[in-house]
Amino acid sequence: MFNSCKICPRECGINRNNNQIGYCGASNKMKIGGYHLHMWEEPIITGRHGSGTIFFSNCSLKCIYCQNYDISIKKKGEEITIDRFADICLYLQNKKAENINLVTPTHYLPLIREGLILAKEKGLNIPIIYNSSGYEKTSSLKLLDGLVDIYLPDFKYFNNSLAKYSKVDNYFEITTKAIEEMFQQVGTPIFKNKLLQSGVIVRHLVLPGHVDDSKNIIKYLYDKYHDNIIISIMNQYTPIRKVKYSNLNRTVTQREYEEVIDYAYNLGIRLCFVQDGESQSESFIPNFKGDTLI
Protein backbone atom coordinates (compact mmCIF):
# COMPACT_ATOMS: atom_id res chain seq x y z
CA MET A 1 0.00 0.00 0.00
CA PHE A 2 2.98 2.33 0.46
CA ASN A 3 4.12 2.03 -3.17
CA SER A 4 1.35 4.43 -4.17
CA CYS A 5 -0.07 5.58 -0.88
CA LYS A 6 -3.82 6.19 -0.86
CA ILE A 7 -4.46 5.02 2.69
CA CYS A 8 -6.16 8.26 3.77
CA PRO A 9 -8.70 10.38 1.86
CA ARG A 10 -6.00 12.80 0.67
CA GLU A 11 -4.70 10.03 -1.64
CA CYS A 12 -1.27 11.54 -2.23
CA GLY A 13 -0.25 8.54 -4.35
CA ILE A 14 3.43 8.91 -3.42
CA ASN A 15 5.84 5.98 -3.01
CA ARG A 16 6.64 5.81 0.69
CA ASN A 17 8.85 2.79 0.03
CA ASN A 18 11.06 5.01 -2.12
CA ASN A 19 11.64 7.72 0.50
CA GLN A 20 8.82 9.93 -0.80
CA ILE A 21 6.88 11.85 1.85
CA GLY A 22 3.24 12.87 1.45
CA TYR A 23 0.99 15.28 3.31
CA CYS A 24 1.02 13.26 6.53
CA GLY A 25 4.82 13.42 6.76
CA ALA A 26 5.19 9.70 7.47
CA SER A 27 7.74 7.34 5.94
CA ASN A 28 7.26 3.60 5.48
CA LYS A 29 8.27 3.00 9.10
CA MET A 30 6.05 3.37 12.15
CA LYS A 31 6.90 6.35 14.36
CA ILE A 32 5.51 7.06 17.81
CA GLY A 33 5.77 9.94 20.24
CA GLY A 34 5.27 7.85 23.35
CA TYR A 35 3.16 5.31 25.19
CA HIS A 36 1.75 5.17 28.71
CA LEU A 37 -1.26 4.43 30.89
CA HIS A 38 -3.57 7.37 30.23
CA MET A 39 -6.04 8.31 32.98
CA TRP A 40 -7.99 11.08 31.23
CA GLU A 41 -10.11 9.29 28.64
CA GLU A 42 -13.84 8.67 29.08
CA PRO A 43 -14.40 6.64 32.29
CA ILE A 44 -15.62 3.58 30.39
CA ILE A 45 -12.24 3.53 28.62
CA THR A 46 -9.95 4.67 31.41
CA GLY A 47 -11.29 2.30 34.03
CA ARG A 48 -9.24 1.74 37.16
CA HIS A 49 -5.80 1.28 35.66
CA GLY A 50 -5.87 3.55 32.63
CA SER A 51 -5.96 3.19 28.87
CA GLY A 52 -2.80 1.81 27.29
CA THR A 53 -2.24 4.72 24.95
CA ILE A 54 0.20 4.73 22.02
CA PHE A 55 0.63 8.15 20.38
CA PHE A 56 1.66 8.03 16.72
CA SER A 57 3.79 10.76 15.18
CA ASN A 58 2.70 12.69 12.06
CA CYS A 59 -0.91 13.10 10.95
CA SER A 60 -3.00 12.95 7.79
CA LEU A 61 -5.28 15.81 8.88
CA LYS A 62 -3.16 18.36 10.82
CA CYS A 63 -5.75 20.70 12.29
CA ILE A 64 -4.34 24.17 12.87
CA TYR A 65 -5.39 24.00 16.53
CA CYS A 66 -3.94 20.54 17.19
CA GLN A 67 -3.10 19.91 20.84
CA ASN A 68 -0.60 17.18 19.94
CA TYR A 69 1.34 19.66 17.82
CA ASP A 70 4.78 18.40 18.85
CA ILE A 71 4.27 14.96 17.37
CA SER A 72 1.59 15.52 14.72
CA ILE A 73 3.12 18.52 12.97
CA LYS A 74 6.66 18.91 14.36
CA LYS A 75 7.06 15.13 13.88
CA LYS A 76 8.75 14.39 17.19
CA GLY A 77 9.14 10.72 18.07
CA GLU A 78 11.12 7.63 17.20
CA GLU A 79 10.72 4.97 14.56
CA ILE A 80 9.88 1.46 15.70
CA THR A 81 9.53 -1.94 14.05
CA ILE A 82 6.36 -3.99 13.89
CA ASP A 83 7.90 -6.37 16.45
CA ARG A 84 8.57 -3.47 18.82
CA PHE A 85 5.00 -2.24 18.41
CA ALA A 86 3.69 -5.69 19.36
CA ASP A 87 5.98 -5.75 22.40
CA ILE A 88 4.73 -2.31 23.51
CA CYS A 89 1.13 -3.56 23.33
CA LEU A 90 2.06 -6.54 25.50
CA TYR A 91 4.01 -4.31 27.90
CA LEU A 92 0.95 -2.09 28.40
CA GLN A 93 -1.23 -5.16 28.90
CA ASN A 94 1.20 -6.43 31.55
CA LYS A 95 0.92 -3.00 33.24
CA LYS A 96 -2.83 -3.77 33.60
CA ALA A 97 -3.98 -1.40 30.87
CA GLU A 98 -7.71 -1.69 30.31
CA ASN A 99 -7.20 -1.55 26.53
CA ILE A 100 -4.74 -0.57 23.81
CA ASN A 101 -5.53 2.92 22.56
CA LEU A 102 -4.06 3.80 19.15
CA VAL A 103 -4.01 7.60 18.80
CA THR A 104 -3.80 9.15 15.30
CA PRO A 105 -2.95 5.82 13.64
CA THR A 106 -4.37 6.32 10.13
CA HIS A 107 -1.16 6.80 8.13
CA TYR A 108 0.42 3.66 9.63
CA LEU A 109 -2.64 1.45 9.21
CA PRO A 110 -0.99 -1.42 7.24
CA LEU A 111 1.88 -1.62 9.74
CA ILE A 112 -0.49 -1.45 12.71
CA ARG A 113 -2.57 -4.23 11.21
CA GLU A 114 0.47 -6.50 11.03
CA GLY A 115 1.53 -5.49 14.52
CA LEU A 116 -1.86 -6.24 16.04
CA ILE A 117 -1.97 -9.65 14.42
CA LEU A 118 1.49 -10.40 15.81
CA ALA A 119 0.63 -9.09 19.28
CA LYS A 120 -2.55 -11.16 19.42
CA GLU A 121 -0.54 -14.24 18.44
CA LYS A 122 1.73 -13.46 21.41
CA GLY A 123 -1.15 -13.16 23.86
CA LEU A 124 -2.67 -9.69 23.53
CA ASN A 125 -6.30 -10.09 24.62
CA ILE A 126 -7.55 -6.70 25.80
CA PRO A 127 -9.77 -4.45 23.63
CA ILE A 128 -8.14 -2.46 20.82
CA ILE A 129 -9.24 1.17 20.37
CA TYR A 130 -8.79 2.99 17.06
CA ASN A 131 -8.68 6.66 18.10
CA SER A 132 -8.71 8.89 15.03
CA SER A 133 -9.74 12.19 13.47
CA GLY A 134 -12.67 10.49 11.74
CA TYR A 135 -11.21 11.46 8.35
CA GLU A 136 -10.82 7.89 7.11
CA LYS A 137 -11.36 5.88 3.95
CA THR A 138 -13.83 3.04 4.37
CA SER A 139 -11.67 0.78 2.20
CA SER A 140 -8.77 1.26 4.61
CA LEU A 141 -10.95 0.70 7.67
CA LYS A 142 -12.10 -2.64 6.27
CA LEU A 143 -8.54 -3.90 6.79
CA LEU A 144 -9.14 -3.59 10.54
CA ASP A 145 -12.38 -5.57 10.63
CA GLY A 146 -12.03 -8.17 13.38
CA LEU A 147 -8.91 -6.55 14.85
CA VAL A 148 -10.40 -3.38 16.38
CA ASP A 149 -12.98 -3.61 19.15
CA ILE A 150 -13.72 0.05 19.85
CA TYR A 151 -13.74 2.90 17.37
CA LEU A 152 -13.17 6.35 18.84
CA PRO A 153 -13.45 8.83 15.95
CA ASP A 154 -13.73 12.58 16.10
CA PHE A 155 -16.58 14.30 14.30
CA LYS A 156 -15.15 17.79 13.93
CA TYR A 157 -17.28 19.67 11.40
CA PHE A 158 -20.81 19.48 10.01
CA ASN A 159 -20.31 22.42 7.68
CA ASN A 160 -17.46 21.74 5.28
CA SER A 161 -16.60 25.44 5.22
CA LEU A 162 -15.22 24.98 8.75
CA ALA A 163 -12.97 22.16 7.58
CA LYS A 164 -10.61 24.90 6.41
CA TYR A 165 -9.23 24.52 9.93
CA SER A 166 -8.00 21.11 8.80
CA LYS A 167 -7.21 22.01 5.17
CA VAL A 168 -9.89 19.77 3.63
CA ASP A 169 -13.19 20.53 1.91
CA ASN A 170 -14.99 17.18 2.19
CA TYR A 171 -14.77 16.37 5.88
CA PHE A 172 -18.49 15.74 6.47
CA GLU A 173 -18.95 13.29 3.61
CA ILE A 174 -15.78 11.34 4.41
CA THR A 175 -16.32 11.17 8.17
CA THR A 176 -19.98 10.17 8.09
CA LYS A 177 -19.17 7.28 5.74
CA ALA A 178 -16.25 6.28 7.97
CA ILE A 179 -18.46 6.20 11.08
CA GLU A 180 -20.98 4.07 9.21
CA GLU A 181 -18.22 1.54 8.44
CA MET A 182 -17.00 1.60 12.04
CA PHE A 183 -20.50 0.97 13.36
CA GLN A 184 -21.05 -1.82 10.87
CA GLN A 185 -17.89 -3.56 12.12
CA VAL A 186 -18.39 -3.36 15.90
CA GLY A 187 -22.08 -2.65 16.42
CA THR A 188 -23.82 -1.45 19.57
CA PRO A 189 -21.90 -0.94 22.83
CA ILE A 190 -20.99 -3.98 24.91
CA PHE A 191 -19.83 -3.52 28.51
CA LYS A 192 -18.10 -5.70 31.07
CA ASN A 193 -17.74 -4.48 34.66
CA LYS A 194 -18.74 -0.98 33.47
CA LEU A 195 -15.91 -0.88 30.91
CA LEU A 196 -16.57 -0.68 27.18
CA GLN A 197 -15.50 -3.86 25.39
CA SER A 198 -16.74 -2.99 21.91
CA GLY A 199 -18.71 -0.26 20.18
CA VAL A 200 -18.35 3.28 18.85
CA ILE A 201 -17.74 6.47 20.81
CA VAL A 202 -17.93 9.59 18.66
CA ARG A 203 -16.12 12.59 20.10
CA HIS A 204 -17.03 16.14 19.23
CA LEU A 205 -14.84 19.01 20.38
CA VAL A 206 -16.90 22.19 20.65
CA LEU A 207 -15.02 25.02 18.95
CA PRO A 208 -15.33 28.63 20.09
CA GLY A 209 -17.85 30.52 17.99
CA HIS A 210 -19.36 27.43 16.37
CA VAL A 211 -22.22 26.34 18.62
CA ASP A 212 -24.62 25.87 15.70
CA ASP A 213 -22.24 23.50 13.95
CA SER A 214 -21.94 21.46 17.15
CA LYS A 215 -25.74 21.22 17.37
CA ASN A 216 -25.95 20.02 13.77
CA ILE A 217 -23.40 17.27 14.44
CA ILE A 218 -25.19 16.10 17.57
CA LYS A 219 -28.57 16.05 15.81
CA TYR A 220 -27.13 14.10 12.88
CA LEU A 221 -25.61 11.48 15.17
CA TYR A 222 -28.72 11.06 17.28
CA ASP A 223 -31.10 10.95 14.32
CA LYS A 224 -29.00 8.26 12.65
CA TYR A 225 -27.76 6.15 15.56
CA HIS A 226 -29.87 7.08 18.62
CA ASP A 227 -28.37 5.24 21.62
CA ASN A 228 -26.57 2.67 19.49
CA ILE A 229 -23.40 4.75 19.76
CA ILE A 230 -21.96 6.84 22.58
CA ILE A 231 -21.41 10.56 22.10
CA SER A 232 -18.69 12.47 23.94
CA ILE A 233 -19.12 16.25 23.87
CA MET A 234 -15.85 17.93 24.79
CA ASN A 235 -15.08 21.47 25.93
CA GLN A 236 -11.31 21.06 26.32
CA TYR A 237 -10.37 23.24 23.35
CA THR A 238 -7.21 25.02 24.48
CA PRO A 239 -5.42 27.57 22.25
CA ILE A 240 -1.74 26.77 22.66
CA ARG A 241 -0.47 29.10 19.93
CA LYS A 242 -1.98 32.01 18.03
CA VAL A 243 -3.69 31.20 14.72
CA LYS A 244 -5.10 33.46 12.01
CA TYR A 245 -8.75 32.80 12.95
CA SER A 246 -9.52 35.06 15.90
CA ASN A 247 -12.30 32.89 17.34
CA LEU A 248 -9.81 30.03 17.77
CA ASN A 249 -7.58 32.13 19.98
CA ARG A 250 -9.86 31.73 22.98
CA THR A 251 -11.45 28.88 24.92
CA VAL A 252 -15.10 27.87 24.66
CA THR A 253 -17.21 29.87 27.07
CA GLN A 254 -19.30 28.16 29.72
CA ARG A 255 -22.41 29.59 28.07
CA GLU A 256 -21.47 28.14 24.66
CA TYR A 257 -20.79 24.71 26.07
CA GLU A 258 -23.91 24.61 28.22
CA GLU A 259 -25.99 25.60 25.19
CA VAL A 260 -24.66 22.57 23.32
CA ILE A 261 -25.22 20.25 26.28
CA ASP A 262 -28.76 21.54 26.84
CA TYR A 263 -29.49 21.00 23.16
CA ALA A 264 -28.29 17.40 23.33
CA TYR A 265 -30.34 16.72 26.44
CA ASN A 266 -33.48 18.23 24.96
CA LEU A 267 -33.05 16.04 21.87
CA GLY A 268 -33.27 13.03 24.15
CA ILE A 269 -29.62 12.05 24.31
CA ARG A 270 -28.69 10.28 27.53
CA LEU A 271 -25.79 8.01 26.52
CA CYS A 272 -23.30 10.84 26.48
CA PHE A 273 -20.17 12.14 28.19
CA VAL A 274 -19.58 15.79 29.04
CA GLN A 275 -16.67 17.68 30.59
CA ASP A 276 -16.34 20.34 33.24
CA GLY A 277 -14.39 23.57 32.96
CA GLU A 278 -11.25 22.05 34.44
CA SER A 279 -10.60 20.28 31.15
CA GLN A 280 -9.76 23.62 29.50
CA SER A 281 -6.18 23.37 30.59
CA GLU A 282 -2.83 22.47 29.16
CA SER A 283 -2.73 19.70 31.76
CA PHE A 284 -5.01 17.79 29.39
CA ILE A 285 -2.44 18.06 26.59
CA PRO A 286 -0.15 15.00 26.55
CA ASN A 287 3.45 15.65 27.51
CA PHE A 288 5.70 13.90 25.03
CA LYS A 289 8.71 13.91 27.30
CA GLY A 290 10.18 11.53 29.82
CA ASP A 291 10.19 7.79 30.30
CA THR A 292 7.11 7.10 28.15
CA LEU A 293 9.22 7.73 25.07
CA ILE A 294 11.13 4.83 23.64
Residue pairs with C-beta under 8 A, 6 or more apart in sequence:
1 7
1 109
1 110
2 15
2 16
2 17
2 28
2 110
3 15
3 16
3 17
3 18
4 13
4 14
4 15
5 12
5 13
5 14
5 15
5 16
5 22
6 12
6 13
6 137
7 60
7 106
7 107
7 109
7 110
7 137
7 140
8 24
8 60
8 106
8 107
8 135
8 136
8 137
8 140
9 60
9 135
9 136
9 137
9 168
9 170
9 174
10 22
10 23
10 24
10 60
10 168
12 22
12 23
12 24
13 22
14 20
14 21
14 22
16 22
16 26
16 27
16 28
17 28
19 27
21 27
23 60
23 62
24 58
24 59
24 60
24 62
24 106
24 107
25 58
25 59
25 75
26 57
26 58
26 107
26 108
27 79
29 79
29 80
29 81
29 111
30 56
30 79
30 80
30 81
30 82
30 85
30 108
30 111
30 112
30 115
31 56
31 57
31 58
31 75
31 77
31 78
31 79
31 80
31 108
32 54
32 55
32 56
32 57
32 77
32 78
32 80
32 85
32 88
32 294
33 55
33 56
33 57
33 68
33 70
33 71
33 76
33 77
33 286
33 288
33 293
34 54
34 55
34 71
34 77
34 286
34 288
34 292
34 293
34 294
35 52
35 53
35 54
35 55
35 88
35 91
35 92
35 292
35 294
36 50
36 53
36 292
37 49
37 50
37 51
37 52
37 53
37 92
37 95
37 96
37 97
38 46
38 50
38 51
38 52
38 53
38 101
38 286
39 46
39 50
39 51
40 46
40 284
41 51
41 53
41 101
42 201
42 230
42 232
42 273
43 194
43 273
44 191
44 194
44 195
44 196
44 230
45 51
45 98
45 99
45 101
45 129
45 150
45 152
45 195
45 196
45 201
46 98
47 98
47 194
47 195
48 98
49 95
49 96
49 97
49 98
50 97
50 98
51 97
51 98
51 99
51 101
51 129
52 89
52 92
52 93
52 95
52 97
52 98
52 99
52 100
52 101
52 126
53 101
53 103
54 85
54 88
54 89
54 92
54 100
54 101
54 102
54 103
55 68
55 71
55 77
55 103
55 104
55 286
55 288
56 71
56 77
56 102
56 103
56 104
56 105
56 107
56 108
57 71
57 72
57 75
57 76
57 77
58 71
58 72
58 75
58 104
58 107
59 66
59 68
59 72
59 73
59 104
59 106
59 107
59 133
60 106
60 107
60 133
60 135
61 133
61 135
61 166
61 167
61 168
62 72
62 73
62 166
62 167
63 133
63 156
63 165
63 166
64 165
64 166
64 167
64 243
64 245
64 248
65 165
65 207
65 237
65 239
65 243
65 248
66 72
66 73
67 238
67 240
67 284
67 285
67 286
68 103
68 104
68 285
68 286
68 288
69 240
69 241
70 76
70 288
71 77
71 288
72 104
76 288
77 288
77 293
78 293
78 294
80 88
80 294
82 111
82 114
82 115
82 118
83 118
84 294
85 111
85 112
85 115
85 119
86 115
86 116
86 118
86 119
86 122
86 124
89 100
89 115
89 116
89 119
89 124
90 119
90 122
90 123
90 124
92 100
93 100
93 123
93 124
93 125
93 126
97 126
98 126
98 127
98 195
99 126
99 127
99 128
99 129
99 149
99 150
100 124
100 126
100 127
100 128
100 129
101 129
101 131
101 152
102 112
102 128
102 129
102 130
102 131
103 131
104 131
104 132
104 133
105 112
105 130
105 131
105 132
106 132
106 133
106 135
106 136
106 140
109 140
109 143
109 144
110 143
113 143
113 144
113 147
116 124
116 128
116 147
117 147
120 147
127 149
127 150
127 196
127 197
127 198
128 147
128 148
128 149
128 150
129 148
129 149
129 150
129 151
129 152
130 144
130 148
130 150
130 151
130 152
130 153
130 182
131 152
131 153
132 151
132 152
132 153
132 154
133 153
133 154
133 156
133 166
134 153
134 154
134 155
134 156
134 171
134 174
134 175
134 178
134 179
134 202
135 166
135 168
135 171
135 174
135 175
135 178
136 153
136 174
136 175
136 178
136 181
137 174
137 178
138 177
138 178
138 180
138 181
141 178
141 181
141 182
141 185
142 181
144 185
145 185
146 185
148 185
148 186
149 186
149 197
149 198
150 186
150 196
150 197
150 198
150 199
150 200
150 201
151 179
151 182
151 183
151 185
151 186
151 199
151 200
151 201
152 200
152 201
152 203
153 175
153 178
153 179
153 182
153 200
153 202
153 203
154 175
154 202
154 203
154 204
154 205
155 175
155 179
155 202
155 203
155 204
155 217
155 221
156 162
156 163
156 165
156 166
156 171
156 175
156 204
156 205
157 163
157 165
157 166
157 171
157 172
157 213
157 217
158 172
158 213
158 216
158 217
158 220
159 172
159 213
159 216
160 169
160 170
160 171
160 172
160 173
162 207
162 210
162 213
163 169
163 170
163 171
163 172
165 207
165 245
165 248
168 174
176 220
179 200
179 202
179 229
182 200
183 200
183 225
183 228
183 229
186 198
186 199
186 200
187 198
187 199
187 228
188 199
188 228
188 229
189 196
189 198
189 199
189 200
189 228
189 229
189 230
189 271
190 196
190 197
190 198
190 199
191 197
196 230
199 229
199 230
200 225
200 229
200 230
201 229
201 230
201 231
201 232
201 273
202 221
202 229
202 230
202 231
202 232
203 232
203 234
204 214
204 217
204 218
204 231
204 232
204 233
204 234
205 234
205 235
205 236
205 237
206 214
206 233
206 234
206 235
206 237
206 252
206 256
206 257
206 260
207 213
207 214
207 237
207 247
207 248
207 252
208 237
208 247
208 248
208 250
208 251
208 252
208 253
208 256
209 247
209 248
209 256
210 247
211 256
211 259
211 260
214 233
214 260
215 260
215 263
218 231
218 233
218 260
218 263
218 264
218 267
218 269
219 267
221 229
221 231
222 231
222 264
222 267
222 268
222 269
227 269
227 270
227 271
229 271
230 271
230 272
230 273
231 264
231 269
231 271
231 272
231 273
232 272
232 273
233 260
233 261
233 264
233 272
233 273
233 274
233 275
234 275
234 279
235 252
235 257
235 274
235 275
235 276
235 277
235 279
235 280
236 275
236 279
236 280
236 281
236 284
237 251
237 252
237 280
238 251
238 280
238 281
238 282
238 284
238 285
239 248
239 249
239 250
239 251
240 282
240 285
242 249
243 249
251 280
252 280
254 277
261 274
264 272
